[in-house]
């Protein structure tokens, strides 16, 4: 199963697995069952009110009763930070492409485009999920979101506790990092912080160029780990100058 690698603004790399087409379909089917149960209950509730409450402005009752039905996914994903009942049972969740919790605007845009994903030419959303790298439907692509497996959210490579540059416990790994110019640091920061367009090949090429420029080789870990460590080492040596 493919993984999506993301670098956060604090230079922590997160590896997360997009939910599969099957998981998304099963989660949607569970949500459909939940909606049918709710609609059935709401119908009989409205009928009961209509027959037994004569002095109430009953037009408001159906509107309030069916409101959650039409806004189900938007309401659930807003209140639970990216999950509906189906997603909860299938251990999946909506997140922004940078791994953060979805914004209300993103959730609303996903909800607006849901009819197109479900019904347009018999489910353009399913086709998009199959063809896109991170299994994103049209609503995800427009909103900058993706659905991931919550069981596989792991922070790897570099932790803030270990590499926080101002900590007195921090020990630099590469003394050569002090030779980097501010311009070179800016390039590394830009590449590592561009989580929306994170490209492992781009990171690998930059890592190789930095290794050649400094005449060093990574001691351990990936190319991303190497570059992130250089950033923290540079910050460490920069603070020693003051």
Secondary structure, 3 states (H helix, E strand, C coil): CCCEEEECCCCCEEEECECCHHHHHHHHHHHHHHHHHHHHHHHHHHHHHHHHCCCCCCHHHHHHHHHHHHCHHHHHHHHCCCCCHHHHHCCEEEEECCCCECCHHHHHHHHHHHHHHHHHHHCHHHHHHHHCCCCCCHHHHHHCEEEEEHHHCEEECCCHHHHCCCCCCCCCCCHHHHHCCHHHHHHHHHHHHCHHHCCHHHHHHHHHHHHHHHCCCCCCCCHHHHHHHHHHHHHHHHHHHC
